Amino acid sequence: MIELRQLRYLIAAAEAGSFSRAARSMNIKQATLSRHIIEVEKRLGMALFDRGTRGATLTHNGDTYLRTARRIVREFEELNAWVRATQNGHVGRLAIGFYTSCSAGNLHATLSEFDERYPEVKLRAFERDREMLLAGIESGLLDIAIMIGEAPYPGLTSRPLWSERILVAMPESHPLTERERIHWTDLTGERFLLTERDPGPETRNMLLGKLGMPGYAPEIDMDDIGRDTVLSAIALGGRLSIVVESALGIQVPGVAFREVHETNGHMRVGFSGYWREDNENAVLQRFLDFVAVRYSLPPMPGPQPLTEQSGKEPS
């Protein structure tokens, strides 16, 4: 069996045109290189080099053999490079699940920048409701699910990722569009439209908590429709909706967005990532490290994370 290192010796000698020069370039003794080349020639039963006082040149058989040898060594090096890149998360696949809009906001910015930074990673995005996202993680279909809140789930690891502003979507003709700041009390008496799909139920609970009081509960319509349809219905007038800032990427004529403020500033909602504890996908760790740097998150407990440099400020 001819060894890979022996092929490297042959290639070095052919490129240098001299056994001595090839040995010096590989930092080995000339006798060692010569011995291995002779061994290869004996195994093949043919001379690969013509030796002379001016050096060594390939024979006809040597030239034919070296063309294939170069391809083998090149492909082996490419294979090793792929393995190294896969192990450190530079190459591979990452399946990400979410249920909010990916047209704007931090999710859109994060995925876009990660894709630009690691073009060899294939990102697969899945938009599902919370129950389906959790099932996808459990089955291994998803590497990570990004959802609102910080609810614990058995067998899953999680961490906060980023936050986004809470906005009220309203018809452009609504009187509240004239205000620079909108507080929860300004929304008392309004009628709301939400989707039954995620994050509609969470938004409904938030509205009840912010606006509900003894003797009064906000009027909330819950329909089995998507985000785009909700905003299209808002444009017709009569109802408002509550969204996160990622919805700003959905352009619907006749709809205006305003931040919802509390006493200490505009209100934000947190997003967290969830993944299986036994997920060994190196790209997942690369993504988590990337997000940690981008949003200045504290380091994860456990093994030392891969380092990443970025000058981006959090959105």
Buried (B, 14 or more C-beta within 10 A) or exposed (E): EBEEEBBBBBBBBBEBBBBBBBBBBBEBEBEEBBEBBEBBBEEEEBBBBEEEEEBBBBBEBBEEBBEEBBEEBEEEEEEEEBEEBBEBBBBBEBBBBBBBBBBBBBBBBBBEBBEEEBEEBEBEEBBBBBEBBBBBBEEEBBBBBBBBEEEEEEEBBBBBBBBBBBBBBBBEEBEBBEEEEBBBEBBEEBEBBBBEBBBBBBBBEBBEEBBEEEEEEBEBEBBEBBBBBBBBBBBEEEBBBBBBBBBBEBEBEBBBBBBBBEEEEBBBBEBBBBBBEEBEBBBBBBBBBBBBBBBEBEEBEEEEBBEBEEEEEEB
